[in-house]
């Protein structure tokens, strides 16, 4: 798994998942990612939309809620980058909007 690390002005470490082949398919994959990055004292992670299984974007599966809860529990901030306009689900758009209001996910 390939990651890129950056240090911010306040000395927090941000990791970006850059491995196009790595996919978060189940909650354990997200926990493994956090565990791998934990040794670097990383508290912020950037993930591309392409690294998330399509079930993440179907809220009925519960995958998004489970994964985001793990990030919140371990106090790791998460930013998911991608084009979400292709998802026509009103509940997903509402979910994204609500997540963007908080301070744990963006």
Secondary structure, DSSP 8 states (H G I E B T S, - for coil): --EEEEE-TTS-EEEEE--TT--B-SHHHHHHHHHHHHTTTEEEEEEEGGGB-GGGG-GGG-HHHHHHHHHHHTT-EEEEES--TT---HHHHHHHHHHHHSSSB-
